[in-house]
Amino acid sequence: MGRKKKIHLFDVVNYIVFILIGLIIIIPMWKVLVDSFNKVGVYQFQLFPSHPTIDGYKTIIETEALYRPFLNSIITTILGTLLGLVLCTLGGYVLVQFDMPGRNAFAYFLLFTMIFSGGMIPEYLVMRKIGLVNNMWILVIKHGMNVYNLVLMRNFFEGIPGSLYEAAKIDGCSPMGIFFRIVLPLSKAALASIGLMFAVTVWNDYTTVKIYITDPDQVNFQYKLRNMIMDGDTPTTSYQVSQNTLFNAGIIAAILPFMMLYPFLQKYFVKGVNIGAVKE
């Protein structure tokens, strides 16, 4: 009681380092946010916009060449995440069925695909053969199966106590009944973590669109944003807004969905960091 807590040099250095890292992250984001509300394009740092406007965001909402790719990104991200979670949970659950014949061979086959692939040209020919070239559904199908995420999900399922599986079997529960009644309710952290990985992958995918899609109605927002910033492909608009303002508004629109989503998933995401690390 009454003893003063010692301040260690390591703690002081820790605080200084993390404050500097925080400033390095926050200052560029704040500049982008301020510039997105600034009617006049400026290149120096400002704490607040000198000529406030929301015309940059109005342009994104009301211009078809911008809001259509944004809607494409939302649709493909939602569907791609759902498909990825379905395949990963089912595949991971199959791989923890220790009495299934050929389980190890199947697992090694999946791991093999993480190391070797057919290459870009064979993949393009396959995608063209099944009609996914110039089709935004390629973003959903292509990312629907991710072996790395499947392995993470399998590791999490292996961390569930085996006594729960045995008790459910004794009670007469079928394998799929165990999956829906036991496994999934206990997997909220894994589903949130891996679902966020799928969503970020699909949302930020630029390369797939660049290779497979040329139809401007099928591209996603990341592709359109890159063309705006790098190639000056700015759509015509009725608003008097500078290119710099529109670029920064597009960047904020691209990162805003996950900035809004992450706080609700944070508690699950932190738990999911150690997926499969603890086993019975």
Backbone torsions as a table, in degrees:
resi	resn	phi	psi	omega
1	MET	NA	135.1	176.5
2	GLY	78.6	-3.0	179.4
3	ARG	-76.8	137.7	179.0
4	LYS	-82.0	137.9	179.8
5	LYS	-77.1	131.4	-179.3
6	LYS	-72.0	139.0	175.5
7	ILE	-100.7	114.4	-177.7
8	HIS	-88.3	150.4	179.1
9	LEU	-60.9	-35.8	179.3
10	PHE	-60.8	-40.6	179.5
11	ASP	-64.8	-41.3	180.0
12	VAL	-62.8	-46.7	179.3
13	VAL	-63.4	-38.5	178.2
14	ASN	-58.5	-49.5	-179.5
15	TYR	-61.6	-42.8	-178.5
16	ILE	-63.6	-44.9	-179.0
17	VAL	-62.5	-45.5	-177.6
18	PHE	-70.6	-31.9	175.1
19	ILE	-65.2	-43.0	178.5
20	LEU	-64.0	-43.0	178.0
21	ILE	-62.4	-41.1	177.8
22	GLY	-61.7	-41.6	178.7
23	LEU	-66.5	-40.0	179.1
24	ILE	-60.8	-33.5	-179.9
25	ILE	-81.8	-43.4	-171.3
26	ILE	-75.3	-40.7	-174.2
27	ILE	-60.4	-48.9	176.9
28	PRO	-61.8	-38.8	179.3
29	MET	-65.6	-38.7	179.0
30	TRP	-66.0	-38.4	178.1
31	LYS	-63.1	-43.8	178.2
32	VAL	-62.0	-42.2	179.9
33	LEU	-63.9	-45.5	179.7
34	VAL	-63.8	-44.8	-178.9
35	ASP	-65.2	-27.2	179.2
36	SER	-70.8	-19.4	177.5
37	PHE	-104.8	4.8	-177.5
38	ASN	-99.1	120.7	-176.3
39	LYS	-66.1	-34.4	-179.4
40	VAL	-98.4	128.1	180.0
41	GLY	-70.3	121.7	178.9
42	VAL	-125.8	156.0	-178.0
43	TYR	-114.6	-13.2	175.6
44	GLN	-84.5	159.7	-178.5
45	PHE	-75.3	132.4	176.4
46	GLN	-130.3	140.0	177.5
47	LEU	-71.0	-35.2	-178.8
48	PHE	-138.7	151.6	-179.4
49	PRO	-65.1	134.4	-179.7
50	SER	-76.4	-30.1	177.1
51	HIS	-130.1	81.5	-173.4
52	PRO	-60.1	139.6	176.0
53	THR	-161.3	155.3	174.3
54	ILE	-117.0	18.2	-178.0
55	ASP	-63.6	-28.8	178.1
56	GLY	-62.4	-43.1	179.0
57	TYR	-73.5	-34.6	175.6
58	LYS	-62.4	-38.1	179.0
59	THR	-62.5	-41.7	179.2
60	ILE	-65.2	-39.8	-176.3
61	ILE	-74.2	-35.0	-170.6
62	GLU	-102.8	-8.7	-179.2
63	THR	-98.8	120.5	-174.8
64	GLU	-61.3	-35.4	-178.6
65	ALA	-65.7	-13.0	178.9
66	LEU	-111.2	-44.0	-176.7
67	TYR	-75.0	-25.1	177.1
68	ARG	-66.2	-48.6	174.5
69	PRO	-60.3	-33.6	179.1
70	PHE	-65.8	-42.4	176.5
71	LEU	-65.6	-38.5	176.4
72	ASN	-59.1	-41.6	179.4
73	SER	-64.0	-42.3	179.9
74	ILE	-63.7	-46.3	-177.5
75	ILE	-63.8	-49.8	-177.6
76	THR	-65.8	-34.7	-180.0
77	THR	-67.7	-44.3	-180.0
78	ILE	-64.1	-49.6	-177.6
79	LEU	-68.4	-40.0	179.1
80	GLY	-64.8	-37.7	178.3
81	THR	-67.6	-44.3	179.4
82	LEU	-62.8	-45.4	179.4
83	LEU	-63.5	-42.9	179.8
84	GLY	-62.5	-41.7	179.4
85	LEU	-66.7	-39.6	179.1
86	VAL	-62.0	-48.7	-177.5
87	LEU	-68.6	-38.5	-178.6
88	CYS	-70.0	-41.2	-179.4
89	THR	-68.8	-44.4	178.9
90	LEU	-66.1	-44.6	179.6
91	GLY	-65.0	-41.8	178.3
92	GLY	-64.6	-36.9	179.3
93	TYR	-68.3	-36.9	177.3
94	VAL	-63.7	-39.4	-176.0
95	LEU	-73.5	-10.8	175.8
96	VAL	-99.4	6.3	174.8
97	GLN	-83.6	91.8	-170.9
98	PHE	-66.9	-19.9	179.9
99	ASP	-92.8	6.3	-179.0
100	MET	-80.8	126.1	178.9
101	PRO	-63.3	137.0	177.0
102	GLY	76.8	14.4	-177.6
103	ARG	-62.3	-45.3	-178.6
104	ASN	-66.6	-39.9	179.6
105	ALA	-63.4	-41.5	178.7
106	PHE	-64.8	-40.4	178.9
107	ALA	-64.2	-41.9	178.6
108	TYR	-66.6	-35.4	177.8
109	PHE	-62.5	-42.0	178.5
110	LEU	-66.8	-41.4	178.8
111	LEU	-64.5	-31.7	178.4
112	PHE	-60.3	-37.2	-179.0
113	THR	-69.5	-18.5	176.4
114	MET	-74.9	-23.8	-176.2
115	ILE	-97.2	-39.8	-176.5
116	PHE	-122.3	143.1	174.7
117	SER	-133.5	167.6	-178.4
118	GLY	-73.3	-18.8	-178.0
119	GLY	103.9	166.9	-173.6
120	MET	-68.8	-43.1	-176.3
121	ILE	-67.2	-49.1	175.8
122	PRO	-59.3	-37.7	178.7
123	GLU	-64.6	-42.0	178.3
124	TYR	-62.3	-41.7	180.0
125	LEU	-64.1	-38.5	177.8
126	VAL	-65.4	-45.3	-179.7
127	MET	-63.0	-37.2	178.0
128	ARG	-69.5	-36.4	-178.6
129	LYS	-65.4	-35.6	-178.3
130	ILE	-94.6	9.9	171.7
131	GLY	78.2	28.3	-179.3
132	LEU	-101.7	-0.5	174.7
133	VAL	-76.6	136.5	-175.1
134	ASN	60.3	38.5	-179.9
135	ASN	-142.9	122.2	-176.2
136	MET	-66.3	-12.6	178.0
137	TRP	-67.3	-13.1	177.2
138	ILE	-64.1	-29.8	178.0
139	LEU	-68.0	-28.6	178.3
140	VAL	-79.6	-49.6	-175.5
141	ILE	-69.4	-44.8	-173.5
142	LYS	-63.1	-35.5	-178.6
143	HIS	-98.3	6.6	-177.8
144	GLY	-65.8	-30.3	179.0
145	MET	-120.5	117.9	176.7
146	ASN	-125.4	111.1	-173.5
147	VAL	-63.7	-36.6	179.4
148	TYR	-60.2	-46.9	178.1
149	ASN	-65.9	-34.3	177.5
150	LEU	-63.9	-40.8	179.1
151	VAL	-65.5	-40.3	176.8
152	LEU	-60.7	-42.8	179.9
153	MET	-66.0	-40.5	177.6
154	ARG	-61.4	-43.1	179.0
155	ASN	-61.4	-37.1	178.1
156	PHE	-67.3	-43.5	179.3
157	PHE	-62.2	-35.8	178.3
158	GLU	-67.5	-23.4	178.5
159	GLY	-78.8	-12.2	176.0
160	ILE	-72.2	131.0	-177.2
161	PRO	-52.9	132.9	179.8
162	GLY	-64.2	-23.2	179.3
163	SER	-63.3	-29.1	177.9
164	LEU	-67.9	-41.2	177.2
165	TYR	-63.1	-43.7	-177.8
166	GLU	-66.0	-41.4	179.2
167	ALA	-63.5	-40.1	178.7
168	ALA	-65.8	-38.4	178.0
169	LYS	-65.1	-41.4	178.9
170	ILE	-61.7	-36.1	179.3
171	ASP	-76.7	0.9	176.2
172	GLY	88.9	17.8	-178.5
173	CYS	-80.1	135.9	178.1
174	SER	-75.8	165.0	178.4
175	PRO	-55.9	-42.2	178.4
176	MET	-72.0	-31.2	174.9
177	GLY	-64.1	-40.7	176.1
178	ILE	-62.6	-39.5	-178.9
179	PHE	-61.9	-47.6	-175.3
180	PHE	-81.0	-31.2	-174.3
181	ARG	-96.4	-25.0	-176.4
182	ILE	-112.8	-54.7	-169.9
183	VAL	-70.4	-54.1	-176.3
184	LEU	-61.7	-44.4	178.5
185	PRO	-60.2	-27.4	179.4
186	LEU	-88.3	0.3	-171.9
187	SER	-111.9	25.2	-177.7
188	LYS	-61.0	-41.7	-179.5
189	ALA	-63.7	-44.6	180.0
190	ALA	-66.4	-42.0	-180.0
191	LEU	-63.3	-41.4	179.4
192	ALA	-65.8	-44.7	-177.8
193	SER	-66.1	-50.7	-177.0
194	ILE	-72.1	-35.0	175.5
195	GLY	-61.5	-39.6	177.7
196	LEU	-65.7	-37.8	177.0
197	MET	-62.1	-45.3	177.7
198	PHE	-61.2	-45.4	-176.1
199	ALA	-62.9	-44.3	179.8
200	VAL	-64.7	-39.8	-179.7
201	THR	-62.8	-47.6	-178.1
202	VAL	-69.2	-43.1	-176.6
203	TRP	-62.7	-40.0	-174.7
204	ASN	-92.3	5.1	-175.3
205	ASP	-71.5	113.2	176.3
206	TYR	-107.5	-38.1	-173.9
207	THR	-61.8	-44.0	-179.3
208	THR	-60.7	-42.7	178.8
209	VAL	-64.8	-41.0	-179.4
210	LYS	-61.5	-38.4	-175.3
211	ILE	-82.0	-42.5	-166.8
212	TYR	-104.9	-16.5	-171.6
213	ILE	-122.1	127.4	173.9
214	THR	-118.5	-15.0	178.6
215	ASP	-72.4	119.7	-177.8
216	PRO	-63.5	-20.2	178.7
217	ASP	-79.3	-11.9	-175.9
218	GLN	-107.8	-4.9	-176.7
219	VAL	-75.8	161.3	177.4
220	ASN	-98.8	178.4	-173.3
221	PHE	-70.9	-33.4	179.8
222	GLN	-63.5	-40.1	178.7
223	TYR	-65.6	-44.8	179.2
224	LYS	-64.2	-40.8	-179.8
225	LEU	-64.6	-41.6	178.5
226	ARG	-62.6	-43.2	179.7
227	ASN	-65.5	-34.6	177.4
228	MET	-64.2	-46.7	-173.3
229	ILE	-77.9	-44.0	-173.9
230	MET	-86.3	-36.9	-174.8
231	ASP	-108.2	-2.0	-179.6
232	GLY	68.9	25.8	-179.3
233	ASP	-80.2	71.2	-177.2
234	THR	-95.8	125.3	-179.6
235	PRO	-70.6	153.8	177.0
236	THR	-72.2	141.9	-176.9
237	THR	-145.3	156.2	179.4
238	SER	-81.0	-10.6	-178.6
239	TYR	-89.4	141.5	176.4
240	GLN	-84.8	84.2	-176.7
241	VAL	-128.2	137.6	-178.7
242	SER	-72.7	157.8	178.1
243	GLN	-61.1	-40.8	-178.9
244	ASN	-60.8	-40.5	178.5
245	THR	-64.5	-44.0	-178.9
246	LEU	-66.7	-40.3	177.9
247	PHE	-59.6	-47.9	-177.5
248	ASN	-68.9	-34.8	175.4
249	ALA	-64.0	-38.3	177.2
250	GLY	-65.8	-38.5	178.1
251	ILE	-63.9	-43.8	178.9
252	ILE	-64.1	-41.3	178.7
253	ALA	-63.6	-31.0	-178.8
254	ALA	-74.2	-32.1	-177.3
255	ILE	-98.8	-13.1	-175.2
256	LEU	-62.4	-43.3	-178.0
257	PRO	-56.4	-40.9	-178.7
258	PHE	-79.9	-26.3	173.3
259	MET	-66.0	-32.9	178.2
260	MET	-80.5	-31.7	-175.6
261	LEU	-81.3	-37.6	-171.7
262	TYR	-58.9	-42.7	-179.0
263	PRO	-56.6	-31.5	-179.2
264	PHE	-78.1	-22.2	-178.6
265	LEU	-103.3	-2.1	-171.8
266	GLN	-60.1	-44.4	-177.1
267	LYS	-64.2	-35.1	177.0
268	TYR	-75.4	-36.6	-176.9
269	PHE	-65.8	-39.5	178.7
270	VAL	-64.2	-40.5	176.9
271	LYS	-66.2	-35.1	-176.0
272	GLY	-76.9	-7.6	179.0
273	VAL	-61.7	-35.2	-178.7
274	ASN	-99.5	38.1	-178.9
275	ILE	-55.7	123.9	175.6
276	GLY	75.3	6.9	-176.0
277	ALA	-77.9	-26.5	-177.9
278	VAL	-116.0	127.7	179.4
279	LYS	-128.8	159.1	-179.4
280	GLU	-69.1	NA	NA
